[in-house]
Amino acid sequence: MGERIGVSDEEWALIGPLLPPEHGRGCRPAGDNRRYFEGMIWMARSGAQWRLLPDDYGKWNSVFRRYRR
């Protein structure tokens, strides 16, 4: 489960425009959609609990909230 799961640049060129743009909340800037998307893919492929999401994808709670939206 330690292997990073991601999408290629060509795949992201197709997927990225389909996702809604993210705006910062208060004083924090918005995170990168690609990083959060890859975290969601990791969750789907691994079947792990959200709290076990590797730090490479950002904070688990941030990825979860973006997934819920």
PQR file of N, CA, C, O and H, with PARSE charges and radii, in Angstrom:
ATOM      1  N   MET A   1       0.813  -1.200   0.000 -0.4000 1.5000
ATOM      2  CA  MET A   1       0.000   0.000   0.000 -0.0000 2.0000
ATOM      3  C   MET A   1       0.852   1.256   0.000  0.5500 1.7000
ATOM      4  O   MET A   1       0.296   2.354  -0.040 -0.5500 1.4000
ATOM      5  N   GLY A   2       2.172   1.151   0.043 -0.4000 1.5000
ATOM      6  CA  GLY A   2       3.008   2.322   0.087 -0.0000 2.0000
ATOM      7  C   GLY A   2       3.277   2.940  -1.272  0.5500 1.7000
ATOM      8  O   GLY A   2       3.848   4.027  -1.350 -0.5500 1.4000
ATOM      9  H   GLY A   2       2.624   0.260   0.075  0.4000 1.0000
ATOM     10  N   GLU A   3       2.875   2.267  -2.351 -0.4000 1.5000
ATOM     11  CA  GLU A   3       3.132   2.772  -3.689 -0.0000 2.0000
ATOM     12  C   GLU A   3       2.208   3.931  -4.037  0.5500 1.7000
ATOM     13  O   GLU A   3       1.007   3.881  -3.771 -0.5500 1.4000
ATOM     14  H   GLU A   3       2.411   1.383  -2.287  0.4000 1.0000
ATOM     15  N   ARG A   4       2.774   4.968  -4.628 -0.4000 1.5000
ATOM     16  CA  ARG A   4       1.975   6.140  -5.021 -0.0000 2.0000
ATOM     17  C   ARG A   4       1.142   5.794  -6.254  0.5500 1.7000
ATOM     18  O   ARG A   4       1.652   5.253  -7.235 -0.5500 1.4000
ATOM     19  H   ARG A   4       3.749   5.008  -4.844  0.4000 1.0000
ATOM     20  N   ILE A   5      -0.134   6.113  -6.184 -0.4000 1.5000
ATOM     21  CA  ILE A   5      -1.056   5.889  -7.290 -0.0000 2.0000
ATOM     22  C   ILE A   5      -1.375   7.252  -7.881  0.5500 1.7000
ATOM     23  O   ILE A   5      -1.734   8.178  -7.154 -0.5500 1.4000
ATOM     24  H   ILE A   5      -0.548   6.552  -5.387  0.4000 1.0000
ATOM     25  N   GLY A   6      -1.248   7.377  -9.182 -0.4000 1.5000
ATOM     26  CA  GLY A   6      -1.514   8.662  -9.804 -0.0000 2.0000
ATOM     27  C   GLY A   6      -1.996   8.506 -11.230  0.5500 1.7000
ATOM     28  O   GLY A   6      -2.192   7.396 -11.724 -0.5500 1.4000
ATOM     29  H   GLY A   6      -0.957   6.625  -9.772  0.4000 1.0000
ATOM     30  N   VAL A   7      -2.180   9.618 -11.868 -0.4000 1.5000
ATOM     31  CA  VAL A   7      -2.597   9.633 -13.269 -0.0000 2.0000
ATOM     32  C   VAL A   7      -1.505  10.319 -14.081  0.5500 1.7000
ATOM     33  O   VAL A   7      -0.788  11.182 -13.574 -0.5500 1.4000
ATOM     34  H   VAL A   7      -2.021  10.520 -11.467  0.4000 1.0000
ATOM     35  N   SER A   8      -1.388   9.925 -15.342 -0.4000 1.5000
ATOM     36  CA  SER A   8      -0.384  10.539 -16.214 -0.0000 2.0000
ATOM     37  C   SER A   8      -0.829  11.942 -16.612  0.5500 1.7000
ATOM     38  O   SER A   8      -1.982  12.321 -16.405 -0.5500 1.4000
ATOM     39  H   SER A   8      -1.970   9.223 -15.753  0.4000 1.0000
ATOM     40  N   ASP A   9       0.084  12.696 -17.177 -0.4000 1.5000
ATOM     41  CA  ASP A   9      -0.246  14.050 -17.625 -0.0000 2.0000
ATOM     42  C   ASP A   9      -1.315  14.033 -18.717  0.5500 1.7000
ATOM     43  O   ASP A   9      -2.175  14.912 -18.767 -0.5500 1.4000
ATOM     44  H   ASP A   9       1.021  12.388 -17.346  0.4000 1.0000
ATOM     45  N   GLU A  10      -1.255  13.029 -19.589 -0.4000 1.5000
ATOM     46  CA  GLU A  10      -2.250  12.913 -20.657 -0.0000 2.0000
ATOM     47  C   GLU A  10      -3.647  12.618 -20.086  0.5500 1.7000
ATOM     48  O   GLU A  10      -4.647  13.176 -20.537 -0.5500 1.4000
ATOM     49  H   GLU A  10      -0.556  12.314 -19.549  0.4000 1.0000
ATOM     50  N   GLU A  11      -3.689  11.731 -19.086 -0.4000 1.5000
ATOM     51  CA  GLU A  11      -4.964  11.421 -18.438 -0.0000 2.0000
ATOM     52  C   GLU A  11      -5.509  12.636 -17.700  0.5500 1.7000
ATOM     53  O   GLU A  11      -6.708  12.911 -17.739 -0.5500 1.4000
ATOM     54  H   GLU A  11      -2.877  11.277 -18.719  0.4000 1.0000
ATOM     55  N   TRP A  12      -4.618  13.364 -17.025 -0.4000 1.5000
ATOM     56  CA  TRP A  12      -5.060  14.534 -16.277 -0.0000 2.0000
ATOM     57  C   TRP A  12      -5.576  15.625 -17.207  0.5500 1.7000
ATOM     58  O   TRP A  12      -6.486  16.371 -16.847 -0.5500 1.4000
ATOM     59  H   TRP A  12      -3.643  13.141 -16.994  0.4000 1.0000
ATOM     60  N   ALA A  13      -4.995  15.720 -18.408 -0.4000 1.5000
ATOM     61  CA  ALA A  13      -5.456  16.716 -19.385 -0.0000 2.0000
ATOM     62  C   ALA A  13      -6.918  16.462 -19.761  0.5500 1.7000
ATOM     63  O   ALA A  13      -7.635  17.400 -20.107 -0.5500 1.4000
ATOM     64  H   ALA A  13      -4.256  15.114 -18.701  0.4000 1.0000
ATOM     65  N   LEU A  14      -7.360  15.220 -19.697 -0.4000 1.5000
ATOM     66  CA  LEU A  14      -8.760  14.880 -19.982 -0.0000 2.0000
ATOM     67  C   LEU A  14      -9.656  15.028 -18.759  0.5500 1.7000
ATOM     68  O   LEU A  14     -10.790  15.493 -18.871 -0.5500 1.4000
ATOM     69  H   LEU A  14      -6.777  14.457 -19.416  0.4000 1.0000
ATOM     70  N   ILE A  15      -9.150  14.633 -17.589 -0.4000 1.5000
ATOM     71  CA  ILE A  15      -9.948  14.609 -16.368 -0.0000 2.0000
ATOM     72  C   ILE A  15     -10.045  15.982 -15.709  0.5500 1.7000
ATOM     73  O   ILE A  15     -11.122  16.379 -15.265 -0.5500 1.4000
ATOM     74  H   ILE A  15      -8.229  14.254 -17.498  0.4000 1.0000
ATOM     75  N   GLY A  16      -8.941  16.703 -15.643 -0.4000 1.5000
ATOM     76  CA  GLY A  16      -8.862  17.974 -14.922 -0.0000 2.0000
ATOM     77  C   GLY A  16      -9.950  18.980 -15.264  0.5500 1.7000
ATOM     78  O   GLY A  16     -10.568  19.536 -14.356 -0.5500 1.4000
ATOM     79  H   GLY A  16      -8.066  16.380 -16.004  0.4000 1.0000
ATOM     80  N   PRO A  17     -10.204  19.232 -16.550 -0.5600 1.5000
ATOM     81  CA  PRO A  17     -11.231  20.218 -16.897  0.2800 2.0000
ATOM     82  C   PRO A  17     -12.655  19.813 -16.486  0.5500 1.7000
ATOM     83  O   PRO A  17     -13.544  20.662 -16.417 -0.5500 1.4000
ATOM     84  N   LEU A  18     -12.869  18.538 -16.216 -0.4000 1.5000
ATOM     85  CA  LEU A  18     -14.206  18.067 -15.830 -0.0000 2.0000
ATOM     86  C   LEU A  18     -14.517  18.345 -14.357  0.5500 1.7000
ATOM     87  O   LEU A  18     -15.682  18.349 -13.957 -0.5500 1.4000
ATOM     88  H   LEU A  18     -12.147  17.849 -16.272  0.4000 1.0000
ATOM     89  N   LEU A  19     -13.482  18.575 -13.555 -0.4000 1.5000
ATOM     90  CA  LEU A  19     -13.679  18.820 -12.125 -0.0000 2.0000
ATOM     91  C   LEU A  19     -13.976  20.294 -11.885  0.5500 1.7000
ATOM     92  O   LEU A  19     -13.417  21.154 -12.565 -0.5500 1.4000
ATOM     93  H   LEU A  19     -12.536  18.571 -13.880  0.4000 1.0000
ATOM     94  N   PRO A  20     -14.842  20.592 -10.935 -0.5600 1.5000
ATOM     95  CA  PRO A  20     -15.139  21.996 -10.652  0.2800 2.0000
ATOM     96  C   PRO A  20     -13.914  22.690 -10.055  0.5500 1.7000
ATOM     97  O   PRO A  20     -13.160  22.072  -9.303 -0.5500 1.4000
ATOM     98  N   PRO A  21     -13.709  23.968 -10.384 -0.5600 1.5000
ATOM     99  CA  PRO A  21     -12.572  24.683  -9.800  0.2800 2.0000
ATOM    100  C   PRO A  21     -12.776  24.840  -8.303  0.5500 1.7000
ATOM    101  O   PRO A  21     -13.898  25.010  -7.826 -0.5500 1.4000
ATOM    102  N   GLU A  22     -11.685  24.780  -7.580 -0.4000 1.5000
ATOM    103  CA  GLU A  22     -11.745  24.880  -6.125 -0.0000 2.0000
ATOM    104  C   GLU A  22     -11.253  26.260  -5.714  0.5500 1.7000
ATOM    105  O   GLU A  22     -10.246  26.741  -6.232 -0.5500 1.4000
ATOM    106  H   GLU A  22     -10.773  24.641  -7.968  0.4000 1.0000
ATOM    107  N   HIS A  23     -11.947  26.888  -4.800 -0.4000 1.5000
ATOM    108  CA  HIS A  23     -11.578  28.196  -4.298 -0.0000 2.0000
ATOM    109  C   HIS A  23     -11.087  28.048  -2.866  0.5500 1.7000
ATOM    110  O   HIS A  23     -11.529  27.154  -2.145 -0.5500 1.4000
ATOM    111  H   HIS A  23     -12.766  26.496  -4.379  0.4000 1.0000
ATOM    112  N   GLY A  24     -10.183  28.913  -2.457 -0.4000 1.5000
ATOM    113  CA  GLY A  24      -9.657  28.877  -1.098 -0.0000 2.0000
ATOM    114  C   GLY A  24     -10.756  29.162  -0.082  0.5500 1.7000
ATOM    115  O   GLY A  24     -11.737  29.846  -0.375 -0.5500 1.4000
ATOM    116  H   GLY A  24      -9.824  29.639  -3.043  0.4000 1.0000
ATOM    117  N   ARG A  25     -10.571  28.635   1.092 -0.4000 1.5000
ATOM    118  CA  ARG A  25     -11.513  28.846   2.178 -0.0000 2.0000
ATOM    119  C   ARG A  25     -10.890  29.820   3.175  0.5500 1.7000
ATOM    120  O   ARG A  25      -9.910  29.478   3.837 -0.5500 1.4000
ATOM    121  H   ARG A  25      -9.774  28.079   1.330  0.4000 1.0000
ATOM    122  N   GLY A  26     -11.433  31.003   3.289 -0.4000 1.5000
ATOM    123  CA  GLY A  26     -10.899  31.978   4.238 -0.0000 2.0000
ATOM    124  C   GLY A  26      -9.497  32.409   3.862  0.5500 1.7000
ATOM    125  O   GLY A  26      -9.274  32.908   2.759 -0.5500 1.4000
ATOM    126  H   GLY A  26     -12.229  31.281   2.751  0.4000 1.0000
ATOM    127  N   CYS A  27      -8.559  32.224   4.758 -0.4000 1.5000
ATOM    128  CA  CYS A  27      -7.189  32.673   4.510 -0.0000 2.0000
ATOM    129  C   CYS A  27      -6.333  31.590   3.852  0.5500 1.7000
ATOM    130  O   CYS A  27      -5.183  31.852   3.499 -0.5500 1.4000
ATOM    131  H   CYS A  27      -8.740  31.818   5.654  0.4000 1.0000
ATOM    132  N   ARG A  28      -6.876  30.367   3.680 -0.4000 1.5000
ATOM    133  CA  ARG A  28      -6.097  29.289   3.092 -0.0000 2.0000
ATOM    134  C   ARG A  28      -6.343  29.190   1.594  0.5500 1.7000
ATOM    135  O   ARG A  28      -7.496  29.222   1.163 -0.5500 1.4000
ATOM    136  H   ARG A  28      -7.811  30.154   3.967  0.4000 1.0000
ATOM    137  N   PRO A  29      -5.289  29.072   0.786 -0.5600 1.5000
ATOM    138  CA  PRO A  29      -5.493  28.906  -0.654  0.2800 2.0000
ATOM    139  C   PRO A  29      -5.995  27.495  -0.959  0.5500 1.7000
ATOM    140  O   PRO A  29      -5.805  26.571  -0.168 -0.5500 1.4000
ATOM    141  N   ALA A  30      -6.630  27.346  -2.106 -0.4000 1.5000
ATOM    142  CA  ALA A  30      -7.135  26.038  -2.521 -0.0000 2.0000
ATOM    143  C   ALA A  30      -5.972  25.116  -2.857  0.5500 1.7000
ATOM    144  O   ALA A  30      -4.949  25.556  -3.382 -0.5500 1.4000
ATOM    145  H   ALA A  30      -6.783  28.096  -2.749  0.4000 1.0000
ATOM    146  N   GLY A  31      -6.137  23.841  -2.550 -0.4000 1.5000
ATOM    147  CA  GLY A  31      -5.125  22.850  -2.892 -0.0000 2.0000
ATOM    148  C   GLY A  31      -5.267  22.408  -4.336  0.5500 1.7000
ATOM    149  O   GLY A  31      -6.237  22.753  -5.011 -0.5500 1.4000
ATOM    150  H   GLY A  31      -6.968  23.483  -2.124  0.4000 1.0000
ATOM    151  N   ASP A  32      -4.307  21.654  -4.794 -0.4000 1.5000
ATOM    152  CA  ASP A  32      -4.276  21.175  -6.163 -0.0000 2.0000
ATOM    153  C   ASP A  32      -5.314  20.073  -6.376  0.5500 1.7000
ATOM    154  O   ASP A  32      -5.316  19.079  -5.651 -0.5500 1.4000
ATOM    155  H   ASP A  32      -3.520  21.374  -4.245  0.4000 1.0000
ATOM    156  N   ASN A  33      -6.193  20.243  -7.363 -0.4000 1.5000
ATOM    157  CA  ASN A  33      -7.216  19.241  -7.648 -0.0000 2.0000
ATOM    158  C   ASN A  33      -6.610  17.885  -7.987  0.5500 1.7000
ATOM    159  O   ASN A  33      -7.153  16.850  -7.603 -0.5500 1.4000
ATOM    160  H   ASN A  33      -6.191  21.051  -7.952  0.4000 1.0000
ATOM    161  N   ARG A  34      -5.495  17.885  -8.697 -0.4000 1.5000
ATOM    162  CA  ARG A  34      -4.888  16.623  -9.112 -0.0000 2.0000
ATOM    163  C   ARG A  34      -4.444  15.808  -7.900  0.5500 1.7000
ATOM    164  O   ARG A  34      -4.677  14.601  -7.840 -0.5500 1.4000
ATOM    165  H   ARG A  34      -5.054  18.727  -9.009  0.4000 1.0000
ATOM    166  N   ARG A  35      -3.821  16.455  -6.958 -0.4000 1.5000
ATOM    167  CA  ARG A  35      -3.348  15.760  -5.755 -0.0000 2.0000
ATOM    168  C   ARG A  35      -4.508  15.132  -4.992  0.5500 1.7000
ATOM    169  O   ARG A  35      -4.414  13.984  -4.557 -0.5500 1.4000
ATOM    170  H   ARG A  35      -3.632  17.436  -7.007  0.4000 1.0000
ATOM    171  N   TYR A  36      -5.594  15.871  -4.826 -0.4000 1.5000
ATOM    172  CA  TYR A  36      -6.755  15.332  -4.123 -0.0000 2.0000
ATOM    173  C   TYR A  36      -7.405  14.200  -4.914  0.5500 1.7000
ATOM    174  O   TYR A  36      -7.827  13.197  -4.339 -0.5500 1.4000
ATOM    175  H   TYR A  36      -5.671  16.803  -5.179  0.4000 1.0000
ATOM    176  N   PHE A  37      -7.483  14.366  -6.227 -0.4000 1.5000
ATOM    177  CA  PHE A  37      -8.057  13.326  -7.077 -0.0000 2.0000
ATOM    178  C   PHE A  37      -7.261  12.029  -6.951  0.5500 1.7000
ATOM    179  O   PHE A  37      -7.836  10.946  -6.835 -0.5500 1.4000
ATOM    180  H   PHE A  37      -7.140  15.181  -6.694  0.4000 1.0000
ATOM    181  N   GLU A  38      -5.941  12.148  -6.976 -0.4000 1.5000
ATOM    182  CA  GLU A  38      -5.100  10.964  -6.833 -0.0000 2.0000
ATOM    183  C   GLU A  38      -5.278  10.313  -5.455  0.5500 1.7000
ATOM    184  O   GLU A  38      -5.204   9.091  -5.330 -0.5500 1.4000
ATOM    185  H   GLU A  38      -5.474  13.028  -7.071  0.4000 1.0000
ATOM    186  N   GLY A  39      -5.511  11.124  -4.433 -0.4000 1.5000
ATOM    187  CA  GLY A  39      -5.803  10.571  -3.107 -0.0000 2.0000
ATOM    188  C   GLY A  39      -7.098   9.778  -3.098  0.5500 1.7000
ATOM    189  O   GLY A  39      -7.189   8.733  -2.453 -0.5500 1.4000
ATOM    190  H   GLY A  39      -5.571  12.117  -4.534  0.4000 1.0000
ATOM    191  N   MET A  40      -8.104  10.278  -3.817 -0.4000 1.5000
ATOM    192  CA  MET A  40      -9.379   9.559  -3.918 -0.0000 2.0000
ATOM    193  C   MET A  40      -9.201   8.247  -4.674  0.5500 1.7000
ATOM    194  O   MET A  40      -9.798   7.234  -4.312 -0.5500 1.4000
ATOM    195  H   MET A  40      -8.030  11.127  -4.341  0.4000 1.0000
ATOM    196  N   ILE A  41      -8.382   8.264  -5.721 -0.4000 1.5000
ATOM    197  CA  ILE A  41      -8.094   7.038  -6.473 -0.0000 2.0000
ATOM    198  C   ILE A  41      -7.376   6.035  -5.569  0.5500 1.7000
ATOM    199  O   ILE A  41      -7.670   4.841  -5.607 -0.5500 1.4000
ATOM    200  H   ILE A  41      -7.897   9.087  -6.015  0.4000 1.0000
ATOM    201  N   TRP A  42      -6.432   6.525  -4.755 -0.4000 1.5000
ATOM    202  CA  TRP A  42      -5.717   5.648  -3.833 -0.0000 2.0000
ATOM    203  C   TRP A  42      -6.698   4.971  -2.878  0.5500 1.7000
ATOM    204  O   TRP A  42      -6.602   3.772  -2.614 -0.5500 1.4000
ATOM    205  H   TRP A  42      -6.193   7.495  -4.725  0.4000 1.0000
ATOM    206  N   MET A  43      -7.639   5.758  -2.369 -0.4000 1.5000
ATOM    207  CA  MET A  43      -8.634   5.202  -1.447 -0.0000 2.0000
ATOM    208  C   MET A  43      -9.473   4.126  -2.127  0.5500 1.7000
ATOM    209  O   MET A  43      -9.727   3.071  -1.544 -0.5500 1.4000
ATOM    210  H   MET A  43      -7.716   6.732  -2.584  0.4000 1.0000
ATOM    211  N   ALA A  44      -9.902   4.391  -3.353 -0.4000 1.5000
ATOM    212  CA  ALA A  44     -10.735   3.431  -4.084 -0.0000 2.0000
ATOM    213  C   ALA A  44      -9.974   2.133  -4.365  0.5500 1.7000
ATOM    214  O   ALA A  44     -10.545   1.045  -4.280 -0.5500 1.4000
ATOM    215  H   ALA A  44      -9.697   5.248  -3.826  0.4000 1.0000
ATOM    216  N   ARG A  45      -8.704   2.247  -4.697 -0.4000 1.5000
ATOM    217  CA  ARG A  45      -7.920   1.056  -5.035 -0.0000 2.0000
ATOM    218  C   ARG A  45      -7.465   0.282  -3.811  0.5500 1.7000
ATOM    219  O   ARG A  45      -7.354  -0.943  -3.858 -0.5500 1.4000
ATOM    220  H   ARG A  45      -8.240   3.130  -4.767  0.4000 1.0000
ATOM    221  N   SER A  46      -7.197   0.988  -2.705 -0.4000 1.5000
ATOM    222  CA  SER A  46      -6.653   0.302  -1.534 -0.0000 2.0000
ATOM    223  C   SER A  46      -7.740  -0.240  -0.611  0.5500 1.7000
ATOM    224  O   SER A  46      -7.550  -1.268   0.039 -0.5500 1.4000
ATOM    225  H   SER A  46      -7.287   1.984  -2.666  0.4000 1.0000
ATOM    226  N   GLY A  47      -8.876   0.448  -0.552 -0.4000 1.5000
ATOM    227  CA  GLY A  47      -9.935   0.030   0.355 -0.0000 2.0000
ATOM    228  C   GLY A  47      -9.605   0.332   1.817  0.5500 1.7000
ATOM    229  O   GLY A  47     -10.241  -0.211   2.721 -0.5500 1.4000
ATOM    230  H   GLY A  47      -9.030   1.283  -1.080  0.4000 1.0000
ATOM    231  N   ALA A  48      -8.627   1.185   2.049 -0.4000 1.5000
ATOM    232  CA  ALA A  48      -8.201   1.510   3.412 -0.0000 2.0000
ATOM    233  C   ALA A  48      -9.150   2.528   4.044  0.5500 1.7000
ATOM    234  O   ALA A  48     -10.027   3.076   3.376 -0.5500 1.4000
ATOM    235  H   ALA A  48      -8.110   1.626   1.314  0.4000 1.0000
ATOM    236  N   GLN A  49      -8.963   2.768   5.319 -0.4000 1.5000
ATOM    237  CA  GLN A  49      -9.711   3.811   6.011 -0.0000 2.0000
ATOM    238  C   GLN A  49      -9.121   5.166   5.626  0.5500 1.7000
ATOM    239  O   GLN A  49      -7.940   5.272   5.295 -0.5500 1.4000
ATOM    240  H   GLN A  49      -8.250   2.323   5.861  0.4000 1.0000
ATOM    241  N   TRP A  50      -9.955   6.191   5.673 -0.4000 1.5000
ATOM    242  CA  TRP A  50      -9.515   7.526   5.285 -0.0000 2.0000
ATOM    243  C   TRP A  50      -8.307   7.980   6.095  0.5500 1.7000
ATOM    244  O   TRP A  50      -7.414   8.631   5.553 -0.5500 1.4000
ATOM    245  H   TRP A  50     -10.914   6.105   5.942  0.4000 1.0000
ATOM    246  N   ARG A  51      -8.264   7.654   7.363 -0.4000 1.5000
ATOM    247  CA  ARG A  51      -7.171   8.103   8.233 -0.0000 2.0000
ATOM    248  C   ARG A  51      -5.830   7.485   7.850  0.5500 1.7000
ATOM    249  O   ARG A  51      -4.786   7.963   8.293 -0.5500 1.4000
ATOM    250  H   ARG A  51      -8.990   7.125   7.803  0.4000 1.0000
ATOM    251  N   LEU A  52      -5.841   6.427   7.034 -0.4000 1.5000
ATOM    252  CA  LEU A  52      -4.601   5.771   6.613 -0.0000 2.0000
ATOM    253  C   LEU A  52      -4.073   6.308   5.283  0.5500 1.7000
ATOM    254  O   LEU A  52      -3.097   5.781   4.747 -0.5500 1.4000
ATOM    255  H   LEU A  52      -6.689   6.039   6.674  0.4000 1.0000
ATOM    256  N   LEU A  53      -4.706   7.343   4.751 -0.4000 1.5000
ATOM    257  CA  LEU A  53      -4.264   7.946   3.499 -0.0000 2.0000
ATOM    258  C   LEU A  53      -2.852   8.500   3.671  0.5500 1.7000
ATOM    259  O   LEU A  53      -2.605   9.261   4.606 -0.5500 1.4000
ATOM    260  H   LEU A  53      -5.499   7.771   5.186  0.4000 1.0000
ATOM    261  N   PRO A  54      -1.913   8.133   2.780 -0.5600 1.5000
ATOM    262  CA  PRO A  54      -0.540   8.644   2.901  0.2800 2.0000
ATOM    263  C   PRO A  54      -0.493  10.169   2.796  0.5500 1.7000
ATOM    264  O   PRO A  54      -1.324  10.780   2.124 -0.5500 1.4000
ATOM    265  N   ASP A  55       0.471  10.762   3.457 -0.4000 1.5000
ATOM    266  CA  ASP A  55       0.624  12.217   3.479 -0.0000 2.0000
ATOM    267  C   ASP A  55       0.920  12.797   2.093  0.5500 1.7000
ATOM    268  O   ASP A  55       0.749  13.997   1.881 -0.5500 1.4000
ATOM    269  H   ASP A  55       1.146  10.266   4.002  0.4000 1.0000
ATOM    270  N   ASP A  56       1.359  11.964   1.153 -0.4000 1.5000
ATOM    271  CA  ASP A  56       1.643  12.438  -0.211 -0.0000 2.0000
ATOM    272  C   ASP A  56       0.422  13.078  -0.855  0.5500 1.7000
ATOM    273  O   ASP A  56       0.563  13.933  -1.730 -0.5500 1.4000
ATOM    274  H   ASP A  56       1.498  10.988   1.325  0.4000 1.0000
ATOM    275  N   TYR A  57      -0.755  12.684  -0.441 -0.4000 1.5000
ATOM    276  CA  TYR A  57      -1.991  13.154  -1.051 -0.0000 2.0000
ATOM    277  C   TYR A  57      -2.641  14.302  -0.279  0.5500 1.7000
ATOM    278  O   TYR A  57      -3.706  14.779  -0.670 -0.5500 1.4000
ATOM    279  H   TYR A  57      -0.869  11.990   0.270  0.4000 1.0000
ATOM    280  N   GLY A  58      -2.033  14.741   0.784 -0.4000 1.5000
ATOM    281  CA  GLY A  58      -2.594  15.807   1.601 -0.0000 2.0000
ATOM    282  C   GLY A  58      -3.203  15.233   2.870  0.5500 1.7000
ATOM    283  O   GLY A  58      -3.140  14.028   3.117 -0.5500 1.4000
ATOM    284  H   GLY A  58      -1.168  14.353   1.102  0.4000 1.0000
ATOM    285  N   LYS A  59      -3.790  16.107   3.664 -0.4000 1.5000
ATOM    286  CA  LYS A  59      -4.430  15.666   4.900 -0.0000 2.0000
ATOM    287  C   LYS A  59      -5.658  14.825   4.557  0.5500 1.7000
ATOM    288  O   LYS A  59      -6.426  15.172   3.659 -0.5500 1.4000
ATOM    289  H   LYS A  59      -3.841  17.085   3.463  0.4000 1.0000
ATOM    290  N   TRP A  60      -5.836  13.727   5.274 -0.4000 1.5000
ATOM    291  CA  TRP A  60      -6.922  12.807   4.955 -0.0000 2.0000
ATOM    292  C   TRP A  60      -8.275  13.503   5.035  0.5500 1.7000
ATOM    293  O   TRP A  60      -9.162  13.229   4.228 -0.5500 1.4000
ATOM    294  H   TRP A  60      -5.212  13.446   6.003  0.4000 1.0000
ATOM    295  N   ASN A  61      -8.438  14.400   6.004 -0.4000 1.5000
ATOM    296  CA  ASN A  61      -9.730  15.052   6.182 -0.0000 2.0000
ATOM    297  C   ASN A  61     -10.031  16.008   5.021  0.5500 1.7000
ATOM    298  O   ASN A  61     -11.183  16.136   4.608 -0.5500 1.4000
ATOM    299  H   ASN A  61      -7.717  14.623   6.660  0.4000 1.0000
ATOM    300  N   SER A  62      -9.017  16.667   4.505 -0.4000 1.5000
ATOM    301  CA  SER A  62      -9.207  17.562   3.363 -0.0000 2.0000
ATOM    302  C   SER A  62      -9.611  16.778   2.124  0.5500 1.7000
ATOM    303  O   SER A  62     -10.502  17.189   1.381 -0.5500 1.4000
ATOM    304  H   SER A  62      -8.081  16.563   4.841  0.4000 1.0000
ATOM    305  N   VAL A  63      -8.945  15.639   1.907 -0.4000 1.5000
ATOM    306  CA  VAL A  63      -9.285  14.796   0.754 -0.0000 2.0000
ATOM    307  C   VAL A  63     -10.700  14.253   0.916  0.5500 1.7000
ATOM    308  O   VAL A  63     -11.466  14.220  -0.047 -0.5500 1.4000
ATOM    309  H   VAL A  63      -8.221  15.305   2.511  0.4000 1.0000
ATOM    310  N   PHE A  64     -11.050  13.828   2.123 -0.4000 1.5000
ATOM    311  CA  PHE A  64     -12.391  13.301   2.369 -0.0000 2.0000
ATOM    312  C   PHE A  64     -13.466  14.354   2.125  0.5500 1.7000
ATOM    313  O   PHE A  64     -14.487  14.061   1.502 -0.5500 1.4000
ATOM    314  H   PHE A  64     -10.428  13.855   2.905  0.4000 1.0000
ATOM    315  N   ARG A  65     -13.246  15.590   2.614 -0.4000 1.5000
ATOM    316  CA  ARG A  65     -14.244  16.643   2.411 -0.0000 2.0000
ATOM    317  C   ARG A  65     -14.404  16.971   0.928  0.5500 1.7000
ATOM    318  O   ARG A  65     -15.520  17.201   0.461 -0.5500 1.4000
ATOM    319  H   ARG A  65     -12.417  15.828   3.120  0.4000 1.0000
ATOM    320  N   ARG A  66     -13.308  16.994   0.195 -0.4000 1.5000
ATOM    321  CA  ARG A  66     -13.390  17.248  -1.241 -0.0000 2.0000
ATOM    322  C   ARG A  66     -14.123  16.102  -1.929  0.5500 1.7000
ATOM    323  O   ARG A  66     -14.911  16.337  -2.845 -0.5500 1.4000
ATOM    324  H   ARG A  66     -12.402  16.807   0.574  0.4000 1.0000
ATOM    325  N   TYR A  67     -13.875  14.868  -1.503 -0.4000 1.5000
ATOM    326  CA  TYR A  67     -14.568  13.689  -2.054 -0.0000 2.0000
ATOM    327  C   TYR A  67     -16.081  13.802  -1.789  0.5500 1.7000
ATOM    328  O   TYR A  67     -16.895  13.537  -2.673 -0.5500 1.4000
ATOM    329  H   TYR A  67     -13.235  14.677  -0.759  0.4000 1.0000
ATOM    330  N   ARG A  68     -16.437  14.194  -0.578 -0.4000 1.5000
ATOM    331  CA  ARG A  68     -17.855  14.323  -0.231 -0.0000 2.0000
ATOM    332  C   ARG A  68     -18.558  15.371  -1.084  0.5500 1.7000
ATOM    333  O   ARG A  68     -19.707  15.179  -1.480 -0.5500 1.4000
ATOM    334  H   ARG A  68     -15.776  14.410   0.141  0.4000 1.0000
ATOM    335  N   ARG A  69     -17.871  16.486  -1.370 -0.4000 1.5000
ATOM    336  CA  ARG A  69     -18.464  17.539  -2.198 -0.0000 2.0000
ATOM    337  C   ARG A  69     -18.608  17.058  -3.621  0.5500 1.7000
ATOM    338  O   ARG A  69     -19.089  17.799  -4.477 -0.5500 1.4000
ATOM    339  H   ARG A  69     -16.937  16.642  -1.048  0.4000 1.0000
TER
END
